[in-house]
């Protein structure tokens, strides 16, 4: 694998400018002295993880990580890609429903099921999604979207609008389950369908939240620039505070991935202010995570880990993970793995393995593509300590959790 020109020399320059030895840097970034020596000499390719930790140590604003970046698509190609995603499937559900049998108001029944009933069903589906295979939920979610959409087209007035909006929320959750199942293209398609349905029902806010959802895919692809760019529109004035808060929080994660600590912390402060306002205009199911009592604090821990402040991250994640509801299995595993990563990066290998061991027993109960990504990251982190007894004991469980069952 090609070693980036100049990386090792720049790392050595920064180390010597800070008057630090390889031993001292090794302890701070949790990489061996021998590994760092090979990187400085250009004999070993550095990873993004090492680059971000060195950026945090030497306060370079992400310069080392940028040296490892691969070329990104041009702005024109990005814009074209976004237009294609939004066009995917556009009109299919509403058009299909309008073309179905019966074009007038619903007849033959004493009353239509109310949107409130479907709100309850969606909440039940979301709870079920915390402890079941996401792919298994896609078929019933799709059926429900089609059923509610057809009912909406055979209704009128406010009943029609309310049904279209709740159908959009089912479609949005289907997009999340598709992403969790590792079906990214299907996730983007469901998200586009959700935006279309919401607009047909008079709700323009879901289009902004869709950008937050798509930014999560970019974040898991380690694309910091795309993560931040996607949520820019959703941060404008006029967007409901909750969606703006979630967008600002996602931007903070993008800045953390890029090593921009100042921008990250500023966005986290803004996110806390926005999310504290609560959006009184949103009468439907709450958008975004609902299983984390203090989402901004949890994401702060997530960001601090990416910024190389691992001990602080571990302290926050230790506290916040204990506050997650016991039934929210997938949420507990996702943030718990980030907690294990922070402890491992802090040099607390045995404790990191202990935290991970408690979580791995739940990965079969709540399989997830994003969780497999997190497990893979933890496996790569611990692989450097493969001779440690706790790591040797844990690695078979990590391998099992990474398998696509």
C-alpha positions as CSV (number, residue, x, y, z in Angstrom):
1,X,0.0,0.0,0.0
2,X,1.4,3.4,-1.0
3,X,2.8,5.5,1.8
4,X,1.7,9.2,1.5
5,X,4.7,11.4,0.7
6,X,5.7,13.7,3.5
7,X,3.5,12.3,6.2
8,X,6.3,10.7,8.2
9,X,8.5,13.7,7.8
10,X,5.7,16.0,9.0
11,X,5.0,13.8,11.9
12,X,8.6,13.8,13.0
13,X,8.8,17.6,12.6
14,X,5.7,18.1,14.8
15,X,7.1,15.7,17.4
16,X,10.5,17.4,17.5
17,X,8.9,20.9,17.6
18,X,6.9,19.7,20.6
19,X,10.2,18.4,22.2
20,X,8.7,15.0,22.6
21,X,10.3,11.5,22.2
22,X,8.8,8.6,20.4
23,X,8.1,7.0,23.8
24,X,6.1,10.0,24.9
25,X,4.1,10.2,21.7
26,X,3.5,6.5,21.9
27,X,1.9,6.8,25.3
28,X,-0.3,9.7,24.2
29,X,-1.7,8.1,21.0
30,X,-1.6,4.4,22.2
31,X,0.5,3.2,19.3
32,X,3.9,1.4,19.9
33,X,7.2,3.2,19.6
34,X,8.2,0.8,16.8
35,X,5.1,1.5,14.8
36,X,5.6,5.2,15.0
37,X,9.2,4.9,14.1
38,X,8.3,3.0,10.9
39,X,5.6,5.6,10.0
40,X,8.1,8.5,10.5
41,X,10.6,6.7,8.2
42,X,8.0,6.1,5.6
43,X,8.2,2.3,5.9
44,X,4.6,1.9,7.1
45,X,1.4,3.6,6.0
46,X,-0.4,5.5,8.7
47,X,-4.1,5.0,9.4
48,X,-6.7,7.7,9.7
49,X,-7.0,6.8,13.3
50,X,-3.4,7.4,14.0
51,X,-3.4,10.6,12.0
52,X,-6.4,12.0,13.9
53,X,-4.8,11.2,17.2
54,X,-1.6,12.9,16.2
55,X,-3.6,15.9,15.0
56,X,-5.3,16.1,18.4
57,X,-2.0,15.7,20.2
58,X,-0.2,18.4,18.2
59,X,-3.3,20.6,17.6
60,X,-2.8,20.8,13.9
61,X,-6.5,21.2,13.0
62,X,-6.7,18.0,11.1
63,X,-3.7,18.6,8.8
64,X,-2.3,15.1,9.1
65,X,-5.6,13.4,8.5
66,X,-6.1,15.6,5.4
67,X,-2.8,14.2,4.0
68,X,-4.4,10.8,3.9
69,X,-7.6,11.9,2.3
70,X,-8.5,10.4,-1.1
71,X,-9.8,12.8,-3.8
72,X,-13.4,13.7,-3.3
73,X,-16.0,14.1,-6.1
74,X,-16.3,17.6,-7.5
75,X,-19.1,19.9,-6.3
76,X,-20.9,19.4,-9.7
77,X,-20.8,15.6,-9.3
78,X,-22.0,15.8,-5.7
79,X,-25.0,18.0,-6.8
80,X,-25.9,15.6,-9.6
81,X,-25.7,12.7,-7.2
82,X,-28.1,14.4,-4.8
83,X,-30.5,15.2,-7.5
84,X,-30.5,11.5,-8.6
85,X,-31.1,10.4,-5.0
86,X,-34.1,12.7,-4.6
87,X,-35.5,11.6,-7.9
88,X,-35.2,7.9,-7.1
89,X,-38.6,6.5,-6.7
90,X,-40.2,10.0,-6.6
91,X,-43.9,9.8,-7.1
92,X,-44.1,6.0,-7.1
93,X,-46.1,5.4,-3.9
94,X,-48.5,8.3,-4.4
95,X,-48.9,7.6,-8.1
96,X,-49.5,3.9,-7.4
97,X,-52.1,4.7,-4.8
98,X,-53.9,7.2,-7.0
99,X,-54.0,4.7,-9.8
100,X,-55.5,2.1,-7.5
101,X,-59.1,1.1,-7.3
102,X,-61.5,3.7,-6.1
103,X,-60.7,7.3,-6.6
104,X,-63.3,9.0,-4.3
105,X,-63.7,9.2,-0.6
106,X,-63.4,6.0,1.4
107,X,-66.8,4.3,1.6
108,X,-68.2,1.2,3.1
109,X,-66.7,1.6,6.5
110,X,-68.2,3.5,9.5
111,X,-64.9,5.4,10.0
112,X,-61.3,5.5,8.9
113,X,-58.6,4.6,11.4
114,X,-57.2,7.8,12.8
115,X,-53.6,9.0,12.3
116,X,-53.2,8.7,16.1
117,X,-53.6,5.0,15.8
118,X,-50.9,4.7,13.3
119,X,-48.6,6.9,15.5
120,X,-49.0,4.2,18.2
121,X,-48.2,1.5,15.7
122,X,-45.1,3.3,14.5
123,X,-43.9,3.7,18.1
124,X,-44.3,0.0,18.6
125,X,-42.4,-0.7,15.4
126,X,-39.6,1.5,16.6
127,X,-39.4,-0.3,19.9
128,X,-39.4,-3.7,18.0
129,X,-36.6,-2.4,15.9
130,X,-34.4,-2.0,18.9
131,X,-34.1,-5.7,19.4
132,X,-34.8,-7.4,16.1
133,X,-33.2,-7.9,12.7
134,X,-33.8,-4.7,10.7
135,X,-34.3,-6.5,7.4
136,X,-37.2,-8.4,9.0
137,X,-39.0,-5.1,9.5
138,X,-38.7,-3.8,6.0
139,X,-41.6,-5.9,4.5
140,X,-44.2,-4.9,7.2
141,X,-43.0,-1.3,7.1
142,X,-43.4,-1.2,3.3
143,X,-46.9,-2.8,3.6
144,X,-47.9,-0.2,6.1
145,X,-46.6,2.7,4.0
146,X,-48.6,1.5,1.0
147,X,-51.8,0.9,3.0
148,X,-51.8,4.3,4.7
149,X,-50.9,6.0,1.4
150,X,-53.9,4.3,-0.3
151,X,-56.2,5.3,2.5
152,X,-54.9,8.9,2.3
153,X,-55.7,9.1,-1.4
154,X,-59.3,8.0,-0.7
155,X,-59.7,10.6,2.0
156,X,-60.0,14.3,1.9
157,X,-59.1,17.4,3.9
158,X,-57.1,17.2,7.1
159,X,-57.5,13.5,7.3
160,X,-55.8,13.0,4.0
161,X,-52.9,15.3,5.0
162,X,-52.4,13.6,8.4
163,X,-52.4,10.1,6.8
164,X,-49.8,11.2,4.2
165,X,-47.6,12.6,6.9
166,X,-47.7,9.5,9.1
167,X,-47.0,7.4,5.9
168,X,-43.9,9.5,5.5
169,X,-42.8,8.7,9.0
170,X,-43.2,5.0,8.4
171,X,-41.1,5.4,5.1
172,X,-38.5,7.4,7.0
173,X,-38.1,4.6,9.6
174,X,-38.0,2.0,6.8
175,X,-35.0,4.0,5.4
176,X,-33.3,3.7,8.8
177,X,-33.9,0.0,9.0
178,X,-32.6,-0.4,5.4
179,X,-29.4,1.4,6.4
180,X,-29.1,-0.8,9.5
181,X,-29.5,-3.8,7.2
182,X,-26.6,-2.6,5.1
183,X,-28.8,-1.7,2.1
184,X,-27.6,1.9,1.5
185,X,-29.3,2.4,-1.9
186,X,-32.6,1.2,-0.5
187,X,-32.2,3.4,2.5
188,X,-31.8,6.5,0.2
189,X,-34.8,5.4,-1.8
190,X,-37.0,5.1,1.2
191,X,-35.8,8.5,2.5
192,X,-36.7,10.1,-0.9
193,X,-40.2,8.4,-0.7
194,X,-40.6,9.8,2.8
195,X,-39.9,13.4,1.6
196,X,-42.3,13.0,-1.2
197,X,-45.1,11.7,1.0
198,X,-44.5,14.4,3.6
199,X,-44.7,17.2,1.0
200,X,-47.9,15.8,-0.4
201,X,-49.3,16.0,3.1
202,X,-48.1,19.6,3.6
203,X,-45.1,18.8,5.8
204,X,-42.0,20.4,4.3
205,X,-39.8,19.7,7.3
206,X,-39.0,16.1,6.6
207,X,-36.9,17.1,3.6
208,X,-34.5,18.8,5.9
209,X,-34.4,15.9,8.3
210,X,-33.7,13.6,5.3
211,X,-30.4,15.5,4.9
212,X,-29.5,14.7,8.5
213,X,-30.2,11.0,7.8
214,X,-28.1,11.0,4.6
215,X,-25.3,12.8,6.5
216,X,-25.2,9.8,8.8
217,X,-24.4,7.6,5.9
218,X,-21.6,10.0,4.9
219,X,-20.3,9.9,8.5
220,X,-20.1,6.1,8.5
221,X,-18.2,6.4,5.2
222,X,-15.7,8.6,7.0
223,X,-16.5,11.5,4.7
224,X,-16.2,14.5,7.0
225,X,-16.7,17.1,4.2
226,X,-19.9,15.5,2.8
227,X,-21.3,15.1,6.3
228,X,-21.0,18.8,7.0
229,X,-22.2,19.9,3.6
230,X,-25.3,17.7,3.6
231,X,-26.7,19.3,6.8
232,X,-25.9,23.0,5.9
233,X,-29.4,23.5,4.4
234,X,-31.1,22.0,7.4
235,X,-29.4,24.5,9.7
236,X,-31.1,27.6,8.2
237,X,-33.6,29.8,9.9
238,X,-37.2,28.6,9.6
239,X,-36.4,24.9,10.1
240,X,-37.9,23.6,13.3
241,X,-35.5,23.7,16.3
242,X,-35.3,19.9,16.7
243,X,-34.3,19.3,13.1
244,X,-31.9,22.2,13.2
245,X,-30.5,20.8,16.5
246,X,-30.0,17.3,15.0
247,X,-28.4,18.8,11.9
248,X,-26.1,21.0,13.9
249,X,-25.1,18.0,16.0
250,X,-24.4,15.9,12.9
251,X,-22.2,18.8,11.6
252,X,-20.3,18.6,14.9
253,X,-19.6,15.0,14.2
254,X,-18.3,15.8,10.8
255,X,-16.0,18.5,12.1
256,X,-14.7,16.1,14.8
257,X,-14.0,13.6,12.1
258,X,-12.0,16.3,10.2
259,X,-10.1,17.2,13.4
260,X,-11.6,20.7,13.7
261,X,-12.1,20.9,17.4
262,X,-13.2,24.5,17.6
263,X,-15.9,24.1,15.0
264,X,-17.0,20.9,16.6
265,X,-17.4,22.3,20.1
266,X,-19.2,25.4,18.8
267,X,-21.7,23.3,16.9
268,X,-22.3,21.1,20.0
269,X,-23.1,24.2,22.0
270,X,-25.6,25.4,19.3
271,X,-27.1,22.0,19.2
272,X,-27.8,21.9,22.9
273,X,-29.5,25.3,22.7
274,X,-31.7,24.3,19.8
275,X,-32.7,20.9,21.1
276,X,-33.6,22.4,24.5
277,X,-36.2,24.6,22.8
278,X,-38.4,21.6,21.8
279,X,-40.5,21.9,18.6
280,X,-44.1,22.6,19.6
281,X,-45.1,22.5,15.9
282,X,-44.2,18.8,15.5
283,X,-47.3,16.9,16.5
284,X,-46.3,13.6,15.0
285,X,-43.8,11.0,16.2
286,X,-40.5,12.6,17.3
287,X,-37.8,12.7,14.6
288,X,-34.4,11.3,15.4
289,X,-33.1,9.3,18.4
290,X,-35.5,8.9,21.3
291,X,-33.7,6.4,23.4
292,X,-30.9,8.6,24.7
293,X,-31.8,10.9,27.6
294,X,-29.1,13.5,26.8
295,X,-28.3,13.2,23.2
296,X,-25.9,16.1,23.0
297,X,-23.8,14.8,25.9
298,X,-23.7,11.4,24.3
299,X,-22.6,12.9,20.9
300,X,-20.1,15.1,22.7
301,X,-18.4,11.9,24.0
302,X,-18.5,10.5,20.5
303,X,-16.9,13.6,19.1
304,X,-14.2,13.9,21.8
305,X,-13.1,10.4,20.9
306,X,-12.7,11.4,17.2
307,X,-10.8,14.5,18.3
308,X,-8.3,12.4,20.3
309,X,-9.5,13.4,23.7
310,X,-10.1,9.8,24.7
311,X,-10.1,10.0,28.5
312,X,-12.7,12.7,28.5
313,X,-14.7,10.8,25.9
314,X,-14.6,7.7,28.1
315,X,-15.8,9.6,31.2
316,X,-18.8,11.1,29.4
317,X,-19.7,7.8,27.6
318,X,-19.4,5.8,30.9
319,X,-22.0,8.2,32.4
320,X,-24.4,8.5,29.5
321,X,-24.5,4.8,28.5
322,X,-25.8,3.9,32.0
323,X,-28.8,6.2,31.3
324,X,-30.0,4.3,28.2
325,X,-33.2,2.3,28.7
326,X,-32.5,-1.4,29.1
327,X,-34.9,-2.3,26.2
328,X,-33.1,-0.1,23.7
329,X,-30.7,-2.8,22.8
330,X,-29.4,-1.5,19.5
331,X,-28.8,2.0,21.0
332,X,-27.0,0.5,24.0
333,X,-24.7,-1.6,21.8
334,X,-23.9,1.3,19.4
335,X,-22.9,3.8,22.0
336,X,-21.4,1.1,24.2
337,X,-18.9,0.2,21.5
338,X,-17.9,3.8,21.1
339,X,-17.3,3.7,24.9
340,X,-15.1,0.6,24.6
341,X,-13.2,2.4,21.8
342,X,-12.5,5.4,24.0
343,X,-11.2,3.2,26.8
344,X,-9.0,1.2,24.4
345,X,-7.6,4.4,22.9
346,X,-6.9,5.6,26.5
347,X,-4.7,2.5,27.1
348,X,-7.3,0.8,29.3
349,X,-7.3,-2.4,27.3
350,X,-8.7,-4.7,29.9
351,X,-11.6,-2.4,30.7
352,X,-12.3,-1.9,27.0
353,X,-12.5,-5.6,26.6
354,X,-14.8,-5.9,29.6
355,X,-17.2,-3.3,28.2
356,X,-17.2,-4.9,24.8
357,X,-17.7,-8.4,26.2
358,X,-21.0,-7.3,27.8
359,X,-22.2,-5.9,24.5
360,X,-21.3,-8.7,22.1
361,X,-23.9,-11.0,23.5
362,X,-26.6,-8.7,22.1
363,X,-25.3,-8.4,18.6
364,X,-27.2,-11.5,17.4
365,X,-30.4,-10.1,19.0
366,X,-30.0,-6.7,17.3
367,X,-27.9,-7.2,14.2
368,X,-26.9,-4.0,12.4
369,X,-24.6,-2.9,9.6
370,X,-23.6,0.2,11.5
371,X,-22.8,-1.8,14.6
372,X,-20.7,-4.2,12.5
373,X,-18.8,-1.2,11.3
374,X,-18.2,-0.1,14.9
375,X,-17.2,-3.7,15.9
376,X,-14.7,-3.7,13.0
377,X,-13.2,-0.4,14.2
378,X,-12.8,-1.9,17.8
379,X,-11.3,-5.0,16.3
380,X,-8.7,-3.0,14.4
381,X,-7.9,-1.0,17.5
382,X,-7.5,-4.0,19.7
383,X,-5.5,-6.0,17.1
384,X,-2.5,-3.9,18.0
385,X,-2.7,-5.5,21.5
386,X,-3.3,-9.1,20.2
387,X,-0.9,-10.6,22.8
388,X,-3.0,-9.2,25.7
389,X,-4.9,-12.0,27.4
390,X,-8.2,-10.0,27.5
391,X,-7.9,-9.2,23.7
392,X,-7.1,-12.9,22.8
393,X,-10.2,-13.9,24.8
394,X,-12.4,-11.3,23.1
395,X,-11.4,-11.6,19.5
396,X,-13.5,-14.7,18.6
397,X,-16.6,-12.8,19.8
398,X,-15.6,-9.7,17.7
399,X,-15.2,-11.9,14.6
400,X,-18.6,-13.5,15.1
401,X,-20.2,-10.0,15.6
402,X,-18.6,-8.8,12.3
403,X,-20.0,-11.7,10.3
404,X,-23.1,-10.8,8.2
405,X,-25.5,-13.5,9.6
